[in-house]
Amino acid sequence: MKTIVAVGHRQFGDRQFHHGEEIPPGLLPQEVTDWHIDRKELQELDSAERRSLYRLFHAFSDCGETEPLTPEELTAYALPP
């Protein structure tokens, strides 16, 4: 999975994004995302570089894609069951 971030200040529809802010998955069609990436207005990051908060907290962001926490993150940040 790739995380898409804004390069510079961008506006898509009625939402504004600041430099480095993550673009929610599914906000833009793939063709539009590719067009902005080609023009260096958006950047794709590998999940090893930066993980998607929208995917990690999908229950709160209404994102259809999910990304689990690692066992180390669960131990460090989650409450025990």
Buried (B, 14 or more C-beta within 10 A) or exposed (E): EBBBBBBEEBEBEEEEBEEEEBBBBEBBEEEEBEEBBEEEEBBEBEEEEEBBBBBBEBEEBEBEEEBEBEEEEEEEEEEEE
